[in-house]
Amino acid sequence: FTTGPILDYRPLHGDCAEAVKDAASVCEELGHEVTEAMPALDIEELLWAFVTLAGAEAEFQLDEAAKLTGRRVN
């Protein structure tokens, strides 16, 4: 887990960071090994994956709207 900034380098809100730490503590108490670590992210690859998924979802939603309305989406 991490409570540090990931994508936009803004710090995590204090309440959110505290909730993450509390959840990590509960997991440790349940016997899980919990390690604070910062994942290595390829931002360009991550953004490409997001755009691909968002585009696919938009296409699906437009197809569903066309089916429900009986009208072609241009």
N, C-alpha and C positions, 0 to 999 in steps of 0.2 A: 504494500500500500504506500501511498504518498499523500502528504498534505501540502506539497509544494506545487508551484505553478507548472502546468503542462504545455498548453498550446499557446496561450497569449501572454505568458509571463507575468500575469497579475496574481497576487497572492490569493489563496483560498480564504473565503470569509471565515472568521474565527469560529463561529458557531458550527460551520461545516467541518472545519478541521478537527474540532473537539468531538463531533459525532463520529468521524472516521476513526479517531484514536479510541473512543469508547467501544466502537464495534470491533476494532482490532483486539482490544483487551478481552472482550467477551469471547472472541474466537480462541485466544490463548488459554483462557480459563476452561474452555471446552476441550483443550488438548491439541489444538492446531498450532503448527509452527507459523508464526507471523513475522515477516521481515519488512522493514521500511526500506523501500527502494524506489528509484526513479526510473521508469521504463525509457528505453531508447526508442525514439519515434522518428520516423522519416516523414516529415510534415508533408512533403510533396506527394508521397505515396498515400498517406492518410487522406489528404484532400481529394485525390483522384478517386479513391475508393468511396468516399462520401458522395461525391458528385455522381458517380456511377449508380450508387444505390438510390440517391434522391431522384435521379432521372428515371430509373426503373419504376419507382413508386409512383411518380407523377404519371407515367404512361399507364400503369395499372389503374390508377384512379380515374383517368380520362376515359379509358376503355369501359370501366364500370359505369361511369356517368352516361356514356353513349348507350349502353345496354338498358339502363334504367329509364332513360328518357326516350329511347327509340330514335334519337337524333345523332347524326354524325358529328364528331368533334373535329373542327378544322384546326 
